[in-house]
Amino acid sequence: MTLQDRDKRALGILGGALLLFLIYWIATSSSSSSGTAKAAAAPVDTIDRAEKRLAFLRATAATLDGKEAVLKQASGELAVREKGLIPGDTPEQAQAQLLQVIRRVARQQNPPLEIRQVELAQPHTYGDAYGQVTVSTTIECRIEDVVNFMASLSEQPEIVATDEVRFGTPRIKEKTMPVRLTISGIVARRLLPEKVVKKGLTEF
């Protein structure tokens, strides 16, 4: 073996070693770059998810605020409406209060109207949350007086309404006629006896 051959062999070994080193360097560089990219992407992904969660929480909070506002408004309207319930601890007391309302409105008419006869009906349920008491009265007046009287009743702060109107035989000379009015008022359901409530639920 000559010196020239030995040099050629050394160069060949060195070239192979350089090739192996180059392959190893490329592989490790690619792996390192990939790890760095993932490490850099992680915080970005975390921030993006946090922003989305924050937006979701804000939307949820806005929805809850809206529902609370609607509930508050409905509760306020219900409280105002229930101020018009006929007061009393029993149906009889509520009917007496309703009769007072009727007499009060009758006295305010021009000319004042006189309540001549009074009939009390049995209370019953009104929907699923209230009760209803009813009073029938008889007055004698002109037709326009009846219209004004019913209009005045509907303007009262109490929740009352005319259920039925019956006209009797007119008095031609006096230009009046007997009128029977059936008037109802809304009361708290707790005033009604349990059997009335159960009957109302069955019918409803």
PLY file of the C-alpha trace (Angstrom):
ply
format ascii 1.0
element vertex 204
property float x
property float y
property float z
element edge 203
property int vertex1
property int vertex2
end_header
0.00 0.00 0.00
1.51 3.41 -1.05
1.06 6.79 0.72
-1.24 7.99 -2.02
-3.65 5.10 -1.47
-3.71 5.76 2.27
-4.62 9.40 1.65
-7.44 8.39 -0.65
-8.82 5.99 1.96
-8.63 8.67 4.69
-10.45 11.14 2.50
-13.19 8.59 1.84
-13.69 7.92 5.55
-13.70 11.64 6.29
-16.29 12.26 3.57
-18.58 9.54 4.98
-18.24 10.96 8.46
-19.10 14.45 7.20
-22.18 13.06 5.42
-23.41 11.32 8.60
-22.84 14.48 10.63
-24.78 16.55 8.09
-27.75 14.17 8.24
-27.72 14.22 12.08
-27.54 18.02 12.16
-30.50 18.40 9.76
-32.61 15.96 11.81
-31.91 17.61 15.15
-32.44 21.11 13.71
-35.87 20.13 12.30
-36.95 18.60 15.63
-35.78 21.66 17.53
-37.59 24.01 15.15
-40.80 22.00 15.47
-40.62 22.08 19.27
-39.99 25.80 19.24
-42.96 26.38 16.91
-45.21 24.34 19.18
-43.96 26.20 22.22
-44.65 29.52 20.52
-48.10 28.42 19.33
-49.19 27.29 22.79
-49.43 30.77 24.33
-51.25 32.08 21.25
-53.75 29.23 21.47
-54.25 29.82 25.18
-54.91 33.57 24.68
-57.37 32.86 21.87
-59.34 30.42 24.01
-59.33 32.85 26.94
-60.72 35.63 24.74
-63.47 33.35 23.45
-64.36 32.28 27.00
-64.44 35.91 28.12
-66.78 36.79 25.24
-69.03 33.86 26.17
-69.13 34.90 29.83
-69.98 38.47 28.85
-72.81 37.26 26.62
-74.11 35.03 29.41
-73.96 37.88 31.91
-75.84 40.15 29.49
-78.54 37.50 29.06
-78.91 37.09 32.82
-79.12 40.85 33.28
-81.84 40.97 30.62
-83.82 38.18 32.29
-83.50 39.85 35.68
-84.72 43.13 34.20
-87.77 41.42 32.63
-88.52 39.59 35.90
-88.22 42.82 37.86
-90.55 44.63 35.45
-93.10 41.80 35.56
-92.97 41.72 39.37
-93.53 45.48 39.49
-96.49 45.29 37.13
-97.98 42.43 39.14
-97.60 44.38 42.38
-99.37 47.39 40.85
-102.14 45.21 39.48
-102.69 43.38 42.76
-103.23 46.69 44.54
-106.66 46.58 42.88
-107.66 43.32 44.56
-110.73 43.63 46.77
-109.45 43.42 50.39
-110.78 41.11 53.07
-109.96 38.03 55.13
-113.05 36.09 54.04
-115.27 36.03 50.93
-118.01 37.75 52.94
-115.70 40.60 53.91
-114.59 40.98 50.30
-118.22 41.11 49.14
-118.92 43.80 51.74
-115.95 45.79 50.42
-117.20 45.35 46.85
-120.64 46.62 47.90
-118.98 49.69 49.43
-117.27 50.38 46.11
-120.61 50.10 44.30
-122.33 52.45 46.78
-119.45 54.92 46.58
-119.65 55.10 42.79
-123.45 55.36 42.92
-123.24 58.37 45.25
-120.79 60.08 42.89
-123.27 60.05 39.98
-125.27 63.11 38.95
-127.91 62.64 40.12
-126.79 60.15 42.81
-128.15 56.64 42.36
-129.87 54.67 45.11
-129.04 51.00 45.60
-132.40 49.35 46.34
-131.75 45.61 46.46
-128.60 43.56 47.05
-127.93 39.88 46.37
-124.66 38.08 47.20
-123.52 35.21 44.99
-121.17 32.35 45.84
-117.47 33.11 45.28
-115.52 31.10 42.73
-112.06 30.88 41.26
-110.77 33.28 38.64
-108.07 31.62 36.53
-105.51 29.68 38.55
-104.25 32.46 40.83
-107.23 34.52 42.01
-110.80 34.36 43.22
-113.94 36.28 42.28
-116.75 37.64 44.43
-120.02 38.87 42.99
-122.77 41.25 44.08
-126.08 41.90 42.28
-127.78 45.25 42.86
-130.98 46.89 41.65
-131.25 50.59 40.90
-133.88 52.72 39.19
-132.62 55.33 36.78
-132.51 56.51 33.18
-130.63 54.59 30.51
-127.87 57.23 30.28
-127.40 57.02 34.05
-126.71 53.29 33.75
-124.12 53.90 31.05
-122.37 56.57 33.15
-122.48 54.35 36.24
-120.83 51.40 34.49
-118.18 53.70 32.97
-117.39 55.06 36.44
-117.09 51.54 37.83
-114.48 50.64 35.22
-112.39 53.67 36.23
-112.05 52.68 39.89
-108.67 51.60 41.33
-110.28 48.34 42.45
-110.49 45.55 39.87
-114.25 45.44 39.31
-116.38 44.81 36.25
-120.05 44.56 35.27
-120.89 40.96 34.40
-124.57 41.30 33.55
-127.23 44.00 33.02
-130.97 43.35 33.06
-133.58 46.01 32.34
-137.04 45.95 33.86
-140.28 47.52 32.66
-139.72 51.25 32.02
-141.77 53.91 33.77
-142.83 56.13 30.89
-143.90 59.07 33.00
-140.67 59.25 35.05
-138.52 58.14 32.09
-136.77 55.64 34.33
-136.57 51.87 34.62
-135.41 49.30 37.19
-131.97 47.92 36.31
-130.32 44.84 37.83
-126.53 44.94 37.68
-124.30 41.98 38.50
-120.84 43.26 39.44
-117.73 41.21 40.26
-114.42 41.98 41.93
-111.13 40.05 41.96
-109.75 38.83 45.30
-106.75 36.88 46.56
-107.25 33.16 46.11
-106.47 32.47 49.78
-109.91 33.91 50.66
-111.73 31.06 48.95
-112.70 27.90 50.85
-110.70 24.81 49.89
-113.73 23.08 48.37
-114.34 26.06 46.09
-110.71 26.00 44.95
-110.81 22.27 44.23
-114.08 22.62 42.30
-112.62 25.48 40.28
-109.52 23.45 39.44
-111.68 20.55 38.27
-113.80 22.79 36.05
-110.74 24.65 34.75
0 1
1 2
2 3
3 4
4 5
5 6
6 7
7 8
8 9
9 10
10 11
11 12
12 13
13 14
14 15
15 16
16 17
17 18
18 19
19 20
20 21
21 22
22 23
23 24
24 25
25 26
26 27
27 28
28 29
29 30
30 31
31 32
32 33
33 34
34 35
35 36
36 37
37 38
38 39
39 40
40 41
41 42
42 43
43 44
44 45
45 46
46 47
47 48
48 49
49 50
50 51
51 52
52 53
53 54
54 55
55 56
56 57
57 58
58 59
59 60
60 61
61 62
62 63
63 64
64 65
65 66
66 67
67 68
68 69
69 70
70 71
71 72
72 73
73 74
74 75
75 76
76 77
77 78
78 79
79 80
80 81
81 82
82 83
83 84
84 85
85 86
86 87
87 88
88 89
89 90
90 91
91 92
92 93
93 94
94 95
95 96
96 97
97 98
98 99
99 100
100 101
101 102
102 103
103 104
104 105
105 106
106 107
107 108
108 109
109 110
110 111
111 112
112 113
113 114
114 115
115 116
116 117
117 118
118 119
119 120
120 121
121 122
122 123
123 124
124 125
125 126
126 127
127 128
128 129
129 130
130 131
131 132
132 133
133 134
134 135
135 136
136 137
137 138
138 139
139 140
140 141
141 142
142 143
143 144
144 145
145 146
146 147
147 148
148 149
149 150
150 151
151 152
152 153
153 154
154 155
155 156
156 157
157 158
158 159
159 160
160 161
161 162
162 163
163 164
164 165
165 166
166 167
167 168
168 169
169 170
170 171
171 172
172 173
173 174
174 175
175 176
176 177
177 178
178 179
179 180
180 181
181 182
182 183
183 184
184 185
185 186
186 187
187 188
188 189
189 190
190 191
191 192
192 193
193 194
194 195
195 196
196 197
197 198
198 199
199 200
200 201
201 202
202 203
